[in-house]
Amino acid sequence: MKTPASLAGQVALVTGGSRGIGREIAAALAEAGCDTAVASRDLEQSEASAAEIRRQAGVRTLGAVCDVSERESVHELFVRLREWSSGRLDILVCNAGFPFEPTIFNTPLEATPPERLERWYLDVYRTDTLGSVFCTYEALPLMMARKRGSIVYVSSTPALAGYKGTPYTVAKAGVLGLMRDVAQEYGPYNIRANALALGDIATPATFEKLDPGTRQAVALKAPLQRWGRPEVGAAATLFLASDASSFVTGQTLVVDGGILRH
């Protein structure tokens, strides 16, 4: 039986892969044997992360620039990816998301300033939801041609449980809808689609923006009474991307320390 690490010779793309959870995901896939492309809005960071992963894992890597909220930028990324991988893509991880802004995240709908209402919702939606749509649109022909592929979408627990009606909740819920449609429509091509619903993960984008008291209060919400580390997201992604989950598609894997239990 193949192990979750049996990914030698495959090609993976991780968006938002230069730091935080995305960086850990890219490293885990590379350690499992994948040639791995790392994309982010910062070319220098992408190339630096790709180079470090290449040194550590000994696989081929690519660092590329991409703003997933712009369709043309995503298309240009895939032009480069196809050249680099000879037209192959086995694993797509849609991890890129709108930068965490506590004000946007914590402002209830009715308290949103009217002059910011449309901008807040559309900005987050374009990055999280449409960004995943654009990447999937480009990836599907590559996977359909080989009749295999695994797509992992990174969502969050508010998409399942609700929060305050914030733009992040709405956008991440859209990602889950996309995942289910892709699983349903492209299963006959042996393309699987699944999602992670991440809870409180300690990344520079979230953990470091909170004061110590808030950090502790957040940790104590979970039955495990701690924050998750980025590595747990990487491990869950590795499972969903690999043949260890070959009969799993259309599912949302909750990684939150036990807060959601349904």
PyMOL commands that set and color helices and strands:
alter all, ss='L'
color gray80, all
select helices_A, chain A and resi 20-31+43-57+71-85+102-106+109-111+114-146+158-161+167-189+207-209+212-221+230-241+243-245
alter helices_A, ss='H'
color red, helices_A
select strands_A, chain A and resi 11-15+35-40+61-65+91-94+149-156+191-198+252-255
alter strands_A, ss='S'
color yellow, strands_A
deselect
rebuild
show_as cartoon
